[in-house]
Amino acid sequence: MAFFRIFCLVVLSSFTLLSQQHNPIVWTASYKALSASEGEITILGTIQTGWHTYSQRPTEAGPISTIIKFTPSGNYELIGPAEEIDVKEEYDKAFEAKLFVFSNKAEFKQKIKIKAKLVIPISIEFVCCNENMCLPPKTVELSVLTQ
């Protein structure tokens, strides 16, 4: 009986460790000045082959949409919503619906108006799936320095 408990504990610990280490998307953020008072933040998710993530567009089909949050500050303001680059509409077998997804890379661009040089914190909430499973929702914290 003790052997069985130890075996179960080792197996469960291994699954927990593997799920924590598995990160099919690496996120980065950069800033490009467009003028003295305006700029553009690019958020790029590099996605491992065989995996995908979802658009910001809400859907009733089931997957969690990607959510990008910028920490509010009196030193900048967002100009419109974040633009999605090269998002594709595809049939997703797991949700049995056509959804907007990113494969290989997820790219978003957000224009901003700035009043001063500052660091802008960014939070990205997303779900990552492949043909067989979806990983639990994850939040990644990034930041960019305006120039």
C-alpha distance (Angstrom), angle and dihedral (degrees) to the residues before:
residue distance angle dihedral
M1 . . .
A2 3.83 . .
F3 3.82 90.3 .
F4 3.82 90.1 54.1
R5 3.83 92.1 51.1
I6 3.81 92.0 49.1
F7 3.80 90.8 46.9
C8 3.84 91.7 51.0
L9 3.80 91.4 47.2
V10 3.82 91.8 51.4
V11 3.82 92.2 47.6
L12 3.82 93.4 47.8
S13 3.81 91.6 46.7
S14 3.80 90.3 51.0
F15 3.82 92.3 51.8
T16 3.80 91.0 48.3
L17 3.81 91.8 49.1
L18 3.82 92.6 47.5
S19 3.80 93.4 48.7
Q20 3.82 90.8 49.9
Q21 3.81 92.8 48.8
H22 3.81 95.7 45.1
N23 3.78 106.0 95.1
P24 3.83 110.8 158.8
I25 3.83 93.3 178.3
V26 3.80 127.1 59.3
W27 3.81 113.2 -165.8
T28 3.82 128.1 -154.0
A29 3.79 133.8 172.3
S30 3.81 131.5 -156.4
Y31 3.80 137.5 178.3
K32 3.80 129.4 -137.4
A33 3.81 122.7 -173.0
L34 3.80 113.2 -130.8
S35 3.82 94.0 -179.5
A36 3.81 137.8 -20.5
S37 3.81 90.8 -75.3
E38 3.82 104.6 26.2
G39 3.77 135.1 59.5
E40 3.76 144.4 162.0
I41 3.79 128.3 -122.2
T42 3.80 115.8 -152.1
I43 3.79 117.4 -159.0
L44 3.78 113.5 -166.3
G45 3.78 127.8 -172.1
T46 3.81 114.7 -167.0
I47 3.82 106.2 -152.6
Q48 3.80 125.5 -156.5
T49 3.79 116.8 -120.4
G50 3.80 112.4 -85.8
W51 3.81 94.6 25.9
H52 3.81 132.0 94.2
T53 3.80 141.2 180.0
Y54 3.77 131.9 -151.6
S55 3.78 136.3 -103.9
Q56 3.80 124.8 -105.8
R57 3.82 87.8 -108.7
P58 3.80 111.1 110.1
T59 3.80 116.2 -125.0
E60 3.77 135.7 -171.6
A61 3.83 90.8 -145.4
G62 3.79 93.3 87.6
P63 3.81 117.6 -102.0
I64 3.77 120.4 114.2
S65 3.79 111.6 -109.6
T66 3.79 120.1 -128.3
I67 3.81 110.4 -98.2
I68 3.80 121.8 -160.0
K69 3.81 116.4 -165.6
F70 3.79 126.0 -172.3
T71 3.79 116.2 -159.3
P72 3.82 106.4 -115.3
S73 3.81 118.6 -113.4
G74 3.77 136.4 166.7
N75 3.82 88.2 -130.1
Y76 3.80 96.3 70.3
E77 3.78 142.8 19.5
L78 3.77 132.3 -156.0
I79 3.80 117.4 -114.6
G80 3.80 104.9 -144.1
P81 3.81 125.2 -43.3
A82 3.80 125.9 -44.1
E83 3.81 110.4 -82.8
E84 3.80 118.8 -130.8
I85 3.81 116.0 -137.4
D86 3.83 120.6 -148.7
V87 3.80 97.3 -13.1
K88 3.82 110.8 167.4
E89 3.78 131.1 -149.6
E90 3.82 108.8 -131.6
Y91 3.77 138.6 162.6
D92 3.80 108.5 -102.7
K93 3.82 111.6 -153.1
A94 3.80 93.4 -161.5
F95 3.82 92.6 59.2
E96 3.82 96.4 26.9
A97 3.79 91.1 -132.0
K98 3.79 143.1 98.4
L99 3.80 107.6 -98.9
F100 3.78 137.7 172.6
V101 3.81 108.3 -108.7
F102 3.78 142.3 171.0
S103 3.81 120.6 -138.8
N104 3.83 124.4 -177.9
K105 3.81 91.4 2.4
A106 3.78 139.1 15.4
E107 3.79 113.6 -154.5
F108 3.79 129.3 -174.2
K109 3.80 129.6 176.2
Q110 3.80 123.9 -159.9
K111 3.80 122.2 -173.0
I112 3.79 116.6 -148.1
K113 3.78 139.4 -176.3
I114 3.81 112.3 -138.0
K115 3.80 132.6 -160.5
A116 3.81 98.0 -173.7
K117 3.78 142.5 4.2
L118 3.79 107.2 -81.1
V119 3.80 147.7 146.2
I120 3.81 113.4 -103.4
P121 3.82 116.1 -155.4
I122 3.82 115.2 -144.8
S123 3.80 129.2 -166.3
I124 3.82 121.4 -160.2
E125 3.80 119.8 -166.2
F126 3.80 114.7 -169.4
V127 3.78 148.1 148.7
C128 3.79 124.0 -133.5
C129 3.82 122.8 -153.9
N130 3.78 141.2 174.6
E131 3.82 130.3 -171.4
N132 3.80 92.6 -75.5
M133 3.80 107.8 35.1
C134 3.77 150.4 -2.0
L135 3.78 121.7 -126.2
P136 3.82 118.1 -131.9
P137 3.82 115.2 -84.6
K138 3.79 113.0 -82.7
T139 3.81 136.3 -162.9
V140 3.80 122.5 -148.9
E141 3.81 123.5 -167.3
L142 3.82 118.9 -145.9
S143 3.79 136.2 161.7
V144 3.80 139.3 -161.7
L145 3.78 131.8 -155.1
T146 3.80 115.5 -135.4
Q147 3.78 116.6 -142.3
